[in-house]
Amino acid sequence: MTPAPLTERLSDPRGPLFFPVTAYGPDGALDLDVYRTHVRRGVAAGASAVFAACGTGEFHALLPEEFEACVRAAVEATDGRVPVVAGAGYGTALAVRYARLAEAAGADGLLAMPPYLVLADQEGLLRHYREIAAATALPVIVYQRDNAVFTPRTVVELARTDGITGLKDGLGDLDLMQRIISAVRTEVPGDFLYFNGLPTAEQTQLAYHALGVTLYSSAVFCFAPEIALAYHQALTFGDTATVRRLLDGFYRPFVELRARGRGYAVSLVKAGVRLRGLDVGEVRSPLHEPAEDHVKQLAQLIERGYALLEGDA
């Protein structure tokens, strides 16, 4: 674990949040050596944190022992330079189990994903995340998306809960987010973290930035960290021209390509990592590999993105 509290380490992000893909060998088993290389490269490229075995890392496809091995490998690869946050999910009992495995592996925090399958009311959701928070000493970031959508009042109660330190939004309802931020700011003094967790978050980060949300996940960072970092720096320092150039020339076409296949938010990213020379293997079922033509389009798009950076020079 890193020495400083997670909230403190993420309060002034120097780069995007890195959600590494999980590496598999030709036989489909974990390839932890390649995974460590992937994580080390991301940290060296300027990531502010590593979110191991989360959505992009195929949390849904990992056995508990594989999950723990991935988190431990990420902790080893970062060597304390940035915090490591691990996923936790499914029903409450399993989420607690994964939380404890992450703590044993040395993680600095948890990303608590929506409970599996069920549609729960606000009281049930609040109880679920409070039980996860109580299970370990790790700070918890709650992920709002799909079947876990919160009222401002529920988020106020989450923010009052010992161990819950932030909310990651994968819903994209900016009116709701503004009301949540306002309610928590009014009723719970202190530093509560907010994250833009939409797929290819750069596409919407201008809007989230206006709400005061500076933390966001970057799938592009997995395969084109220089592009992702250039966007992050341009947004941070108000370089509107670079932000618009990257949005128009790279991010919008990438989002449109990603939308051409279900599961591409993971499988297309993994294809990008392979295109850049690191063989992280294919995705596990039920996800599937991108169409060959789409991978070719991705390769061309990556070249275009780097050409845009050369234009800056």
C-alpha positions in Angstrom: 0.0 0.0 0.0 1.1 3.6 -0.6 1.8 5.7 2.4 -0.6 8.7 1.9 -4.4 8.5 2.0 -6.1 7.8 -1.3 -8.1 11.1 -1.2 -4.9 13.1 -0.7 -3.0 11.3 -3.5 -5.9 11.8 -6.0 -6.7 15.4 -5.1 -4.3 16.9 -7.6 -4.1 14.4 -10.5 -1.0 14.7 -12.7 -2.4 12.5 -15.4 -5.4 10.3 -16.3 -6.5 7.3 -14.2 -5.1 4.1 -15.7 -7.4 1.0 -16.0 -5.0 -1.7 -17.4 -6.4 -4.6 -19.4 -5.8 -8.0 -17.9 -3.2 -10.0 -19.9 -3.8 -13.6 -20.9 -1.4 -16.1 -22.6 -2.1 -18.2 -25.6 -3.8 -20.8 -23.4 -6.1 -18.2 -21.9 -4.5 -18.3 -18.5 -3.2 -15.1 -16.7 0.1 -13.8 -18.0 1.3 -11.8 -15.0 4.7 -10.9 -16.5 3.0 -9.2 -19.4 0.5 -7.6 -17.0 3.3 -6.2 -14.9 4.9 -4.8 -18.0 1.6 -3.1 -19.0 1.2 -1.6 -15.5 4.8 -0.4 -15.3 4.6 1.3 -18.7 1.4 3.1 -17.7 2.9 4.4 -14.5 6.1 5.5 -16.3 3.9 7.3 -18.9 2.3 9.5 -16.2 -0.8 7.8 -14.8 -2.1 9.2 -11.5 -3.4 5.8 -10.3 -3.8 2.2 -11.4 -7.3 0.7 -11.2 -6.6 -3.0 -11.3 -9.1 -5.7 -12.3 -12.0 -3.3 -12.8 -14.2 -3.0 -15.9 -11.5 -2.7 -18.5 -9.6 -5.3 -16.7 -12.4 -7.9 -17.1 -13.3 -8.2 -13.5 -16.3 -10.2 -14.5 -14.2 -12.9 -16.1 -11.7 -13.4 -13.2 -11.8 -16.1 -10.6 -11.2 -14.9 -7.1 -7.6 -16.3 -7.0 -6.9 -14.6 -10.4 -8.3 -11.4 -9.2 -6.0 -11.4 -6.1 -3.0 -12.3 -8.3 -3.7 -9.4 -10.6 -4.1 -6.9 -7.8 -0.9 -8.2 -6.1 1.0 -7.9 -9.5 -0.3 -4.3 -9.9 0.9 -3.4 -6.4 4.3 -4.9 -7.2 4.6 -3.2 -10.5 3.7 0.3 -9.2 6.1 -0.1 -6.3 4.3 2.7 -4.3 4.7 5.3 -7.0 0.9 5.7 -7.5 -2.0 4.2 -5.6 -3.6 0.9 -6.7 -7.4 0.7 -6.6 -9.1 -2.7 -7.1 -12.5 -3.7 -8.2 -15.2 -5.3 -6.0 -18.6 -6.4 -7.1 -21.4 -9.0 -7.5 -23.7 -9.5 -4.5 -22.8 -8.2 -1.1 -21.1 -11.4 0.2 -18.9 -11.8 -2.8 -18.1 -8.1 -3.0 -16.9 -8.3 0.6 -14.8 -11.3 -0.3 -13.2 -9.5 -3.2 -12.6 -6.4 -1.0 -10.8 -8.5 1.5 -8.7 -10.2 -1.2 -7.8 -6.8 -2.5 -6.7 -5.6 1.0 -4.6 -8.8 1.4 -2.9 -8.1 -1.9 -1.9 -4.6 -0.9 -4.4 -2.4 -2.7 -4.9 1.2 -1.6 -8.6 1.4 -2.3 -11.7 -0.2 -3.8 -13.9 0.6 -6.7 -17.3 -0.9 -5.7 -19.2 -1.8 -8.9 -22.9 -2.3 -9.1 -24.4 -5.4 -7.5 -25.0 -8.3 -9.9 -28.4 -8.5 -11.7 -30.8 -7.3 -9.1 -32.7 -4.0 -9.1 -32.5 -2.7 -5.5 -34.1 0.3 -4.0 -32.0 3.1 -2.4 -32.1 1.6 1.1 -30.8 -1.7 -0.2 -28.1 -0.1 -2.2 -27.0 2.0 0.8 -26.8 -1.1 3.0 -24.8 -3.0 0.2 -22.1 -0.3 0.0 -21.9 0.2 3.7 -21.2 -3.5 4.2 -18.4 -3.3 1.7 -17.0 -0.3 3.4 -17.1 -2.0 6.8 -15.4 -5.1 5.6 -11.9 -3.6 5.3 -9.8 -0.6 6.1 -9.6 0.4 2.4 -11.4 3.5 1.2 -14.2 2.8 -1.2 -15.2 4.6 -4.4 -18.8 3.8 -5.4 -19.5 3.3 -9.1 -22.9 4.7 -10.2 -24.1 3.1 -13.4 -26.7 0.6 -14.8 -28.7 -0.8 -11.8 -26.9 1.4 -9.2 -28.2 4.9 -9.6 -28.5 7.1 -6.6 -30.5 10.0 -5.4 -28.6 13.0 -4.0 -29.9 12.0 -0.5 -28.4 8.5 -0.8 -25.0 9.9 -1.9 -25.1 12.2 1.1 -25.6 9.1 3.3 -22.8 7.3 1.4 -20.5 10.3 2.0 -21.3 10.2 5.7 -20.3 6.6 5.9 -16.9 5.8 7.3 -14.7 4.4 4.5 -16.6 5.7 1.5 -14.6 8.5 -0.1 -15.9 9.0 -3.6 -18.4 8.5 -6.4 -17.6 7.4 -9.9 -20.3 8.3 -12.4 -20.9 6.0 -15.4 -24.5 7.2 -15.9 -23.9 10.6 -17.6 -26.9 12.5 -16.2 -25.3 15.9 -15.6 -28.3 17.4 -13.9 -28.3 14.5 -11.4 -24.5 14.9 -10.9 -24.9 18.6 -10.2 -27.5 18.0 -7.6 -25.4 15.3 -6.0 -22.4 17.5 -5.8 -24.4 20.4 -4.4 -26.1 18.2 -1.8 -22.9 16.6 -0.6 -21.0 19.9 -0.5 -23.8 21.5 1.5 -24.4 18.6 4.0 -21.1 16.8 4.3 -18.1 19.1 4.7 -14.8 17.5 3.6 -13.1 16.1 0.5 -15.4 13.7 -1.3 -14.0 12.6 -4.7 -15.9 12.5 -7.9 -14.9 10.7 -11.1 -16.1 10.7 -14.7 -16.5 7.0 -15.4 -18.2 7.1 -18.8 -16.6 5.0 -21.6 -13.9 7.1 -23.3 -14.4 9.8 -20.7 -12.4 12.4 -22.6 -15.4 12.8 -24.9 -17.5 14.2 -22.0 -14.8 15.5 -19.7 -15.3 19.1 -20.7 -18.8 19.0 -19.3 -17.7 17.2 -16.1 -14.8 19.6 -15.7 -17.3 22.4 -15.6 -19.0 20.7 -12.6 -15.6 20.5 -10.8 -15.0 16.8 -11.6 -11.3 16.6 -12.6 -10.8 12.8 -12.1 -11.6 10.5 -15.0 -10.8 7.1 -16.3 -9.0 6.8 -19.6 -9.2 3.7 -21.7 -7.1 5.3 -24.4 -4.3 5.6 -21.9 -3.9 1.8 -22.2 -2.7 1.9 -25.8 -1.9 5.5 -26.5 -0.8 7.1 -23.3 0.9 10.1 -25.0 -2.4 11.1 -26.6 -4.3 10.6 -23.4 -1.7 12.6 -21.4 -1.7 15.4 -24.0 -5.4 15.8 -23.7 -5.3 15.7 -19.9 -2.6 18.4 -19.8 -4.4 20.6 -22.4 -7.7 20.4 -20.4 -5.9 21.1 -17.1 -4.1 24.2 -18.4 -6.9 25.5 -20.5 -5.4 24.8 -23.9 -8.7 24.8 -25.7 -7.2 24.5 -29.2 -5.5 21.2 -28.4 -8.5 19.8 -26.6 -10.7 20.5 -29.6 -8.1 19.2 -32.1 -7.9 15.9 -30.2 -11.6 15.6 -29.7 -12.4 16.3 -33.4 -9.5 14.3 -34.9 -9.2 11.4 -32.5 -11.7 11.0 -29.7 -14.9 11.4 -31.6 -13.9 9.0 -34.3 -12.7 6.5 -31.7 -16.1 6.7 -29.8 -17.9 6.2 -33.1 -15.7 3.1 -33.8 -16.2 1.8 -30.3 -20.0 2.0 -30.8 -19.9 -0.4 -33.7 -19.6 -3.5 -31.5 -20.9 -4.6 -28.1 -18.1 -5.0 -25.6 -15.8 -2.9 -27.7 -15.2 -0.7 -24.6 -13.0 -3.6 -23.5 -12.1 -5.6 -26.6 -11.2 -2.7 -28.8 -9.0 -1.3 -26.1 -7.3 -4.6 -25.8 -6.8 -4.7 -29.5 -5.2 -1.3 -29.3 -2.7 -2.5 -26.7 -1.7 -5.4 -29.0 -1.4 -3.0 -32.0 1.1 -1.1 -29.9 3.3 -4.1 -29.5 2.3 -5.7 -26.2 0.6 -9.1 -26.6 -2.0 -9.1 -23.8 -4.1 -11.8 -25.4 -7.7 -11.8 -26.3 -10.8 -11.1 -24.2 -12.6 -13.8 -22.4 -16.1 -14.8 -23.2 -18.8 -13.6 -23.3 -16.9 -10.7 -24.8 -15.6 -11.2 -28.3 -12.8 -9.8 -30.4 -13.4 -6.8 -32.7 -13.9 -7.4 -36.4 -10.7 -7.4 -38.5 -11.8 -4.3 -40.4 -12.4 -2.4 -37.2 -9.0 -3.3 -35.9 -7.5 -1.9 -39.1 -9.5 1.3 -38.6 -8.2 1.5 -35.0 -4.6 1.3 -36.2 -5.2 4.1 -38.7 -6.9 6.2 -36.0 -4.0 5.7 -33.6 -1.6 6.9 -36.3 -3.8 9.9 -36.8 -3.8 10.7 -33.1 0.0 10.7 -32.9 0.2 12.8 -36.0 -2.0 15.4 -34.2 0.6 15.4 -31.4 3.4 16.0 -33.8 1.5 18.9 -35.2 1.6 20.4 -31.7 5.4 20.4 -31.9 
